[in-house]
Amino acid sequence: MRIVTLLMLLLAGLTSSLAQPGHYTKVAKAADAIDDKVVEWRHHLHQNPELSNREFKTAEYITKHLKSLGIKVETGVAHTGVVGVLKGGKPGPVVALRADMDGLPVTERVDVPYASKVQSTYLGKETGVMHACGHDTHVAMLMGAAEILAGMQKDIPGTVVFLFQPAEEGAPPGEEGGAKLMVEEGVLTKHKVDAAFGLHINSGTEVGKVRYKPGGSMAAVNRFVVKVKGAQTHGSAPWGGIDPITVSAQIIQGLQMIISRQTELTKEPAVISIGKITGGVRSNIIPEEVEMIGTIRTLDRDMQKEIHERIVRTATNIAESAGATAEVTIEEGYPVTYNDPVLTSEMLPTIAATAGSDNVILSKAITGAEDFSFFAEKVPGLFLFVGGMPKGQDPATAPPHHTPDFFIDDSGMKTGVKLYTNLALDYLSQKGKGQKGEAGSR
């Protein structure tokens, strides 16, 4: 894997017209100088997480910082999103840097002084709220990059657009939100964005390391609901009705057979998971209806279509065989997160110069999903993973994302701050050559 990475870095260096600029040392020194502030911002955000489409105080916190830097700010984008626009002192293209803002309905149990104690209501249930996926670090890193870039404004050949995006984890039922809504509201077209970069901290990757993959990097995701209807009866006489609970159990087994026996997993990975089951009110009543909610992850469009068809067929036929009915709804989700291969190749020297070539790792695609994919559908995009695991820790012992024990080492953010900054500067420097016009125009 490391040999392949180095070969790709070498090829990128040979085929790219990028001459290593002298700003890396300047950016590194600036990142060192503001590191304490970045950590402070992260701790504040971690202690004050907000759920999707409810990131009001987070937006205020970001807005205050951007305005203090003299950056033009737009608020209320896709409900609670914040967009900052920094026009450089020289003409050039437009690059977008994105960070997501929302927390999750997870009750934290990490023993740190800045642990979240926030309580809220999610889908009618009381729950703790936690930045259990690292979005607090993303916001803090991009705030840091904004401060560095604002200090270099007169030398920037183009425009940097800072996208602080709400609802990456998905808008509440019945609401719109996230990157999809930002795109629909025209954030990319309004600012004439030419390319977009996104970072994600990773609890299982060591601090200082960066993971990337050209092409399909993260899976498409679709939420689905299966409603199984039977006939209610007394628990002592199940033959007097039709038990939707046992039918649901058979459907769950059938759905797993789609993956293990009907899907060509050597082509691309795929996953079907049921995450919630609701049915019944007491032990001796077989209910009339059961609802199951799950997620589908795919990395190939043809496989996605086929799996969706199989889910409907499997659920309805199993239910029918027992005299029940099954209604399947598959919702529109996030598309595959696609890293533009040309952009990835052009930026590899930047990644290597920022993190060190030994710390750049070519990875396989993962079945997690990201709504950065909506930005990358409209403009060339590159989405990278930044290490947040303490050095020397066994990745097998690192708590996964979306769990109460999720932990990120603060020292991992410095790499992210430098990456955001250098990716913007190098992209604008490369693409801005030969352009004429007013600063920030195209």
N, C-alpha and C positions, 0 to 999 in steps of 0.2 A: 504493500500500500504506500509506504513512504517513498519507494523508488519511483512509482507512478507519479506521485505528487511532485517530486523533484524534476522529473522529465517534463511534466506539464508546465511547471514554473519556468524551466529553461526554454521550452517552446514559446511560451507567452512572452518571455523576455526578448527572444529573437524576432518574433513576428510583430511585436508591438513597437510603435514608434516612440514609446515613452522613454525618455531619458530620466534617470532617477533624479528628481528635483531635490533641492536643498532644504525643503521645509520640514522634513521628518524630524530633525533634531529640534527645531523650533517648536513643533507640535508636541513632541515628547516632553520638553521642558515645561510647556504650558500645561500639559495634562498633569505633570507632577505638582505644579504650583496650585492647581485647583482641586486636587484629589480629596483633600479634607472636606471641601464644600460639596463635592459630588456625593461623598459618603453621608454627609449630613442631610442632603436632599433625599437620598435614598431612605434613610432611617425615618425621616418625617413621612414620606409617602407610604412606607411599610406600616407605620403605626396608624395611618389614616386611609386605609383602602376603601374604595367605593365600587359597587357593582356596576355592571354594564349599563350604559345610558344614564347612569346616575353619578358620573364623575365630576360633580359641580365644584367641589373644593379643590380637587386635583387640577381642574382647568384653571381656576383662579390662581393657584400656586404657580403654574407654568406661565400664565399670562403675565403675572407680576415680574417674573424673572426676564422674560423676553423683552418686555417694555423697558426694563432697566438697562438693557443692552442696546436700546435704540432700534430694535427690530420691529418692523411693521407687523401687527398682530390682527388676526381675524378670529373671532370666537363664535360659539354656537354652530360650528360646522358639524353636520351629522349629529345634531342635538348638543353634545358637550365637547366636541373636538376643538382643538386649537391649531391654527396654522400661522407660522411665522415666516416672513419673507425678508431675506437679506440680499439686497442688490449690491453686487461688488462694484469696485471702482473702475473695472475694465469690462469691455463688451464680451459676451460669451453666451453659452447655452444655459439651461436650467436643470438643476439636479434636485431631487427630493430625498430627504432623509426621514424615515418613519420610525416612531416609537408608539407602542400601544399602552393604554392607561389603566385598564380595568382590573379589578381584583376578582376573587372567586368566593362562592359560598362555602368556605372551608374554615373550620375552627382551628386556629393555630395552636400547636403544642411544642414549638421550638423554644428552648430556654435561652432567649436573648433579651437584652434590656429594651429593645425597640419592637418587641413582639406586638402583634395586633390584638387589641381587646374589643374591637368593634363588633357590634351585634346588629343584625338587620333581618329583614324578612325576604325570603326567596321562594317563589311559587307557593305562598301562603304558609310557609314554615319558618320558624325562628332559627337563625343560624349565625355562626360567626362569619366574619369576612376576613380574608387573608390574601395577600399577594403571593399565591401559591404557584405562580408560574413565572415570576421574575419581572413582571411588567413595571414594577417600581424601579428596578435597575435600568430598564430600557429608557424610562423617562429621565432619570437622573443622568444617564450617559449622554442622551441627546441634549439635555440642558447644558451639560459640560461642553459638548461640541459646539453648541450655539455660542457659548461665551468665548471660546477660542476663535471661532470663525469671525465673530463680530469684531474681535481685536485685530483681525487681518483684513478687514473689509476692503480697504483701498487697493489691496493687491489681488483680490479675487476676480478672476476673469469670467464673470457670469453671475448667476443668481442661485442661491440656496433656499429651498423651501423646506421648512421643518413641519412635518406632519405628526402632530400628537393626536393619535386616533383612539376614539372610544370603542367599547363593545367588541373587542377582538374575540372574546369568549362567546359571543353571540348575544344579540339583543333579546330582551324578555319576550315571551310569546305575545304576538299581536303587535309588536313594534318593529320598526326598521332600524338599522344602525350599522356601525362598523365601516370597514373599508369600502364595501359595496355602496353604501349610502354616500360616502364621501366622493366616490367616483361619479355616482349619479348626479350629485350636486355640482359636479364640474370642477373639482379641485385640481385635477391634472390639466384639463383643457384651459381653464381660466388662467393658470400660471404658465401654460405652455411647457410643461415638464417634459424633458427629453429622456430621463432615466430615473429609476428609483432604487434606493438601497435600504435594506432593513437588517437589523441584528436581533438575535435572540440569545439570551443567556442560557446556559445548559448546566444543570446540577451534576451531571455525570461526566463532564469534560473538565479536565484540569485547568486551573487558572493559567492564563497566558496562551492557551492553545485556541486555534480557530479551525472550525470544520466548514467544508464547502462541498457542493456537488453541482456540476453543470446539468442543465436539463431539468427533468422532473425531480424535485428535491423532497417535497412533502406531499402527502396524499390529498386527493379530493375527499370531502366528507359530506355525508347526507344523513340527517336525522330521520328516523322513521318511527311510525306508530302502528301497532297492530291491536285492533279491538276485537276480542273474541267474545261472541255472544252465544250463550247456552240457554238452559232453562233452570230456574232456581228450584231447589228442593231441600228437604231435611238431610243433614249430614249422615243420619242413620240409615237412609234409604236412597243412595245415589242413583239407583236404577229408576227412581221416580222423576229424574230430570236429566239434564245434559250438563256435565261438569266442565266449565270453561277453564278451570285451573289445571286439570290434568291434560286437557287439549293444549293449553298454552305450554305446558312442559314438553309435550311432543313437538310442538312448533319450534321451540327453542333448540331441541335436538336436531330437527330438520334443517334449521338455518345453519347450524354448525356443519352439517353434512354438505351444504353448498360449498363451503370453503374447503373442507378436508377431502372431498371426493368429486366435486364437480368443477372446480376452478383450477386453471393451469398456473400454479403458483411458481413454477420455474420461469414464467414470463415476467410477472410482477406480483408482489405481495398484495393480499387483500384481507380485510378483517370485517366480521359482523359481530357486534357485541350488544347484548341487552343490558341496559343500565338501570332500568326501573320497571317494577311490576306492581300493579295496583289491582286489588280485587278482594271482595269479601268484607264482612264486618264482625263475624264471630266464628267460634270453632265449629259449631254444629249447623251452620247454614252454608250450603253450596250456593255461591252467588250466581247471578244471571250473566254478569259480564266481567271480563278481565282486560286491563289495558297494559300493554308492554311498550316501552320506549327504548329505542336503541340507536346505534350509530353504525354507519357503513364507511369503510375506508378503502379507496382504490387508487391506483396509480396509472391506470390505462383506461381510456374512454370507452373502448369496445367492451372491456371486462366490466366496467361500471354498468353499462347498459344491460349486459347479460345477467349480472348479479341482481340487479334491480328486478328484472323480469322473473328470475328464479325465486326471489323472496316472495313476490306476490303469488306465484303459482304454488310454492310449497305451503305457505300459510293457509291459503284458501282450500287447497285440496286436503290437507290434514284435518282442518276443521270440518269440512264436508263429510269426511269419512266417519266422523263421530256424531254427525247430526247437528253440529254447530255451524256457525258462520264466522268468517274472519274478514275484517275490513282493514286493508293495508294502505297507509298514506306515507309516501316517500317525499320528503321536502327538498326543495332546492337548497343546496349547501354551498360550500367553498370549492372552487376548482383546484386542480393540481397547482401547487406552488412551483413555478417554472423559472429556473435561472437561465437567462439568455446566455447561450454558449459563447457568443462573441464577446459580450460584456464581461462574462466571467473570466475569459482568457485575458482580456485587456487589463482587468483589475488584479490579477494574480500577483504581478510584481509589487503592487501597492500593499496587498495583504502580507506578502513575504517581508517587505521592508518594514512594515509596522510591527508584526508579531515575531519575525525571525523565521526563516524558511524551515527550520526544524520543528516549528510549532504549527505549521500549516498542514492540515490533514484532509485528504480526499476521502469523503465518506460515501456510504450507500444511502439510498433514499430511505425515508422513515415514514411510518403510517400515521404519525401525527399530522395535523392540518393547521393551516395558517391563512387568515384572510388577507394577508399581504398579497396573496395570489390575485386579488382583484386589481391591484395596482399593476402587477406584472403582466396582466392580460392586455393592458392598454399601452404600456411603455416598457422598454427593456428593463428588467429587474434583476437584482442579485440579493439573495437572502442568505446570511451567514450565521453560524452558531459560535458563540464566544464562551470560553470556559469559565465556570463559576464554582467548580469543586475545589476545595482546599488541596494544595499540593501534597502529593504522597498518599492521598486517600485512595482506597480501592473503589473503583466505580461501581462494583457490585454492591457496596454498602451505602452508596449515596441515595438518599430518599428521592423517589421520582417526583416529577412535576405533578401538580394538582393533588398533593397529599398534605396532611397536617404537619408532617415533619420536614417538608421541603426547605432546603437551606442553600443560600448562596453566600460565598465568601466575598466580602466587600472589595478585596484586592483585584478581583476579576474585572471590575468596571473600567479600570484604567485602559485596558486593551480596547474595550468598546469605545471609549471616548476618542482614542487616537484613530481607530478604524473609521468611525463616522466622519471625522475631520479629514483624514487623508483620502478616503474614497471620494469625498466631495471635491477636494482640491485637485486631485489627480484627474478625475473625470473632466472637470471644467477646463483644466490645463490642456488635456489631450484634444478634447472636442472643440475647444474654443479657438484653436489655431486657424487663422485665416478668416475668422468671422469679423464683420464690421458692423458698426451701428452704435447705439447708445448702450451704456452699461446695463446689463441684464436683459437686453432685447435679443431677438432672434431674427 
